[in-house]
Amino acid sequence: MSSFGLALLLAASLAAVAWAFQSDAFRMRTMTISGASSGVRLAIEDMLAPGCAELQPGQVDCASGALGVNMLTLSGTDMERQLAKQLPLVKSAQVKAQLPNRLEISIAERQPEAAWLVGTETFRIADDGVVIDRIDRGSKDGLKVAIGQVAGEALKPGDHVDVEIIKAAEMLQERLPAEFGIAPKRIEYSPFDGLAVIGDQDFIAMFGPPRDLNVKMAELQRIVQLAQDKKTPLGFVDLRYKTPYFRTR
């Protein structure tokens, strides 16, 4: 092939590439979303396909005047990272571009585990410790435990709470009534003093950091037995130190 023919072929190839990047033929017209709850699904649609119509849950079609991203320039990895960063309920996302103009998104969501109370605000915490969102103070259905923060910096969606705090609070909420007859009215956490349980008649038990709980529970059992032997109700127990301290009423 002559150099003139090669030049023509190269020019035609460049023109075709330029057309592909500038043409609407490869811009997103259809987006499908699977695995997402309605709130997350709508948030994704607002982020990636504003102005497009949801024909049915999880399927969006874009009119000619509101086409989405170009499939040829789309970075699935960047989009997955963006979804996980901006939507804390999204644990992971898989984005696939189906040429010429279809985008498929599969979502795995975090599972809400606990309510975290800070002042007048209540947050949902996921099972991996990620702060999901704010909720109404009375909307705790389906959450295993509620923990009140009494000191430290306020949280915001996207922050992270130590999972061990949540697991320890769940353990205390389950075992204290069953093994000690202590019904927690509140479970509180301070970054300085750790976990504390407030029970009936303002009984307080300080457990400290969420570690060695089995040892602390054994010490509590011994103290409860001492109080029962003396027939005096417990008022305060401090299990944060090597030598526990307690007061009766």
Buried (B, 14 or more C-beta within 10 A) or exposed (E): EEEEEEEEEEEEEEEEEEEBEEEEBBBBBBBBBEBBEEEBBBBBBEEBBEEBEBEEEBBBBBEEEBBBBBBBEBEBEEBBEBBBEEBBBBBEBBBEBEEBBBBBBBBEBBEBBBBBBBEEBBBBBBBEBBBBBBBEEEEBEEBBBBBBBBEEEEBEBBBEBEBEBBBBBBBBBEBBEEEBEBEBEBBBBBEEBBBBBBBEEEBBBBBBBBEEBEEBBEBBEEBBEEBEEEEEEBBBBBBBEEEBEBEBE
